[in-house]
Amino acid sequence: MTDTTDFEAKRDIAELAVERYKQGRLTRRGFIAAMGALGVLPAFGQRAMAQTKEIIVVNWGGAAADILQEVLCDTYTAETGIKVTVDGSGPSAGKIRAMVESGAVVWDLCDSGAGSAIILEQQGMTEAIDYSIVDKSKVLEGTAYNNGVGNYVYSYVLATNPKLLGGAVPQTWEDVWNVKDFPGMRTFRKSVRGQLESATQARGVPLAEVYDALGTEDGIKASIAKFRELRENIIVWGSGSDSQNLFLQEEVAIGNIWSTRAHLLKDQMEEGTFNVSFNGGVIAPGIWVVPKGNPVGKDEVMKFIAHGQKPELQVEWLEKIGSGPINPEAAALVPAELAPFNPSSPENLATQIIYNDEWYAKNQVSAEEMYVDALIN
Amino acid sequence: MPRVHEKVSYWMLVLPALSIMVCFYILPVLGIWEIAFTEPETGVGNFVKMAGSNAVKTSFVITFRVAAITTVGCLILGYIVAYAISNFATRLTPLMVALVILPFWVSVLIRSFSWIVLLGRSGLVNDALIHAGMIERPLRLMHNELGVLIAMIHVMLPFAVLPMLTNMRGISGIYVQAARSLGASEWTSFRQVYFPQTLPGVLSGALLVFVLSLGFFVTPALLGGGRVLMISEYITYQIQEFLNWGLGSALSVALLVATALVLLISARFVNLRATLLERK
């Protein structure tokens, strides 16, 4: 099985905090502290010195490490007295495996993806999640694995600029493919991730049947053909900031972009020039995994995961960086003006499907090849 | 003092540069060749896959087309500039040469971003045209091949101007004067007397621009909108998105071979030694 964890998406979330800082939502001190911590591993040194209980949580760095520290870790320390430190060195499946195999495990909890979580479980590199401590009902359905549990979500959403479209805003992916009624440039990711699902819906396939329709080679080809059909109107985005720039510079009127970027754009674009619809969107969860034989012990980590499930903390996470709460209960606490941008609100959940890692593990490589071919050939 | 043999002393002068090239260029390139034939398994699998892929073929076609058009554009514009500098702008020559070289001081990245500011949908060019009432809707000047070509011609222009300029400044005005005094028209004397003398400069400019364009990355990636996928960008895509070092390396080997072929074929028509080495 191929590891299909979308590391780029994770790094992108890390980058977002920089923009929050620019907008004045992060304190200068917090920002500098996070930047100072970049690229060093202070956690290890401190750990060896003080033999006290400490949980090391690893994510993808950047200033997102700071948000994680502030929102989940410091609050846990305040509550329990147990120190929790974020290390932003990027817990790829390869690194976790190397660490476990070498017997020198220094990480307690890692921000991974469903693809990695499944592989690591098969290889026996992770601890089982203890669902007597971690509450299964406090994560989205389908994100509670044996050896991994959801921690936040982000979505691929339909973003539009009504001003460029003359007020006529596409509501469905079929509309997006309707160039006659909705003229203008579209942007899609330079990868089939979260994009092929849109093209499949544009074929008229109902949302719930998208991955079934993509189950055969012919099904994939038919969806790819939709991109070939639309390609004269497509500009491709490579990184999250690309997609943001395309909207800011009014290069595109419509796009399939990350909800986390949409979260920034809603504040940056003028009133009435930016809309987000989760209709037909694809929602992807981040997954906590615990490396086998983690130093602080399994129970301590489980308690921390449970702490992170608290709705109010999840909402704070959404406010600060745009990652959606994994806990469905959090939706009720989200401020009204943010609710439309919350990937996991009940209204938005109802219109999305969950990113299917198994499908990607099986088909992504060949689909990517066809996708590039459709765009340029 | 014992006299070092002349040949040995020449080699010693070349040695520092040569060793850097071998360590940091030739060896890594050989490493890439090795990866191309060994990952994921030993054999020519990567090349078979490459030959079977339509996307790769199209990408090669795009690469050569963009490089060729860029070369022609640079030669036409560059020839005019070089001609004007070497024949007319006597007092202004230093200034003109400085203006040609000036872009080298600005990073390619910045120059490409500047084109984004100019050519965008709500960029300076489109805004100016709309306000002047010449167009109603913004023109699509970038995120397509046109944008890539405009920016690439701009970036590559100095590489075309400089060899031609060196060549033209070495041409004595006497020949054209002689032709004119013998009754040739201005056009005939240019075409039959001046132009043939500038050919070595034109050809070395052409080769330089073409070969550099083949491997160009930044500008197409920024201005192509993802649909002008040149080979170098395709290589990045394979390696970054899929960690597919095998295919990525095979592609770069193919690009290298293709470039070498261009040089070989042009060697059949042009005396490369005279063009590149003995320019006077």
Interface residues (C-beta under 8 A of the other chain):
Chain A: M185 K190 S191 R231 I234 I235 V236 W237 G238 Q249 E250 E251 V365 E368 E369 V372 D373 L375 I376 N377
Chain B: S53 N54 A55 K57 T58 S59 I62 I116 G120 R121 S122 H143 A221 G225 G226 R227 V228 L229 Y234 Y237 E241 F242
